[in-house]
Amino acid sequence: MRDARTLAGWRTRAGAGLEIRFGARCDAAWMRIWQTRVGDRVEITAPGSPPQRAAVADKFEARRHLFTQMVPARQLSALHACPARVR
C-alpha cells in the first residue's frame, strides 16, 4: 500500500520489531512484526470490529515480515495493539 505510514513502532528486548501501520486510502490499520521467533503472536483491535491476529508458525515466517489483517481505523486513538507473546 503506497500511502501506508507507521503510527507507532517499538522493539522488544530480544530484538523483534513491531509496528502499527495505517493506510489513509482505505481507512484501515494493521500490525507488522519481524525478527520474531516461532510462537510469537500479536493482535490489533478497533471498536466494532473483530480482533485481527498474526502468529509466527514456523522458522520461515520468523525470517520475514508478518502482517495482521486490516481493521477499520476511523478513530486512530481507539486502536489497540497487543504483542500477545513477542520476546
C-alpha positions in Angstrom: 0.0 0.0 0.0 1.6 3.2 -1.2 0.1 5.6 1.3 0.8 3.4 4.4 2.6 5.0 7.3 3.8 3.9 10.7 1.7 5.2 13.6 3.9 3.6 16.3 6.8 1.2 16.4 8.9 -0.5 19.0 11.5 -3.2 19.6 11.4 -6.0 22.2 14.4 -6.7 24.4 15.1 -9.7 22.2 15.1 -7.5 19.0 11.7 -8.3 17.5 10.2 -5.3 15.7 6.6 -4.3 15.9 4.7 -1.5 14.1 1.1 -0.3 13.9 0.6 0.7 10.2 -2.1 2.9 8.8 -3.4 3.3 5.2 -5.4 6.5 4.7 -6.8 5.4 1.4 -8.8 2.6 2.9 -9.0 4.0 6.5 -7.5 0.8 7.9 -4.7 -0.2 10.3 -2.8 -3.4 10.8 0.3 -4.7 12.7 3.6 -5.7 11.2 6.2 -7.8 13.0 9.7 -9.1 12.1 12.8 -10.7 13.6 10.5 -12.9 15.6 10.5 -16.4 16.9 8.2 -19.3 16.3 5.2 -18.9 18.6 5.3 -15.1 18.7 1.8 -13.5 18.4 0.3 -10.0 18.0 -3.2 -8.7 17.9 -4.8 -5.4 16.8 -8.4 -4.3 17.6 -10.7 -1.5 16.6 -14.1 -0.6 18.1 -16.9 -2.6 16.4 -14.6 -4.9 14.6 -13.3 -8.4 15.5 -9.6 -8.6 16.5 -7.1 -9.5 13.9 -4.1 -11.6 14.8 -0.8 -12.8 13.4 1.2 -15.7 14.7 4.6 -17.0 13.7 4.0 -20.6 12.7 7.5 -21.7 11.6 11.1 -20.7 11.1 10.3 -19.4 7.6 7.7 -16.9 8.9 10.2 -15.9 11.6 12.6 -14.7 8.9 10.2 -12.3 7.2 7.7 -9.5 7.9 4.4 -10.9 9.1 1.1 -8.9 9.0 -2.3 -9.0 10.6 -5.4 -8.5 8.6 -6.7 -4.9 8.5 -9.1 -3.3 11.0 -11.2 -0.2 10.4 -9.3 2.9 11.6 -11.9 5.6 11.8 -10.6 6.6 15.2 -6.8 6.1 15.4 -6.8 6.8 19.1 -9.2 3.9 19.6 -6.9 1.3 18.1 -5.4 -1.2 20.5 -2.3 -3.3 19.6 -1.1 -6.1 21.8 2.1 -8.2 21.5 0.4 -11.3 22.9 3.7 -13.1 23.0 6.7 -11.5 21.4 10.0 -11.9 23.0 
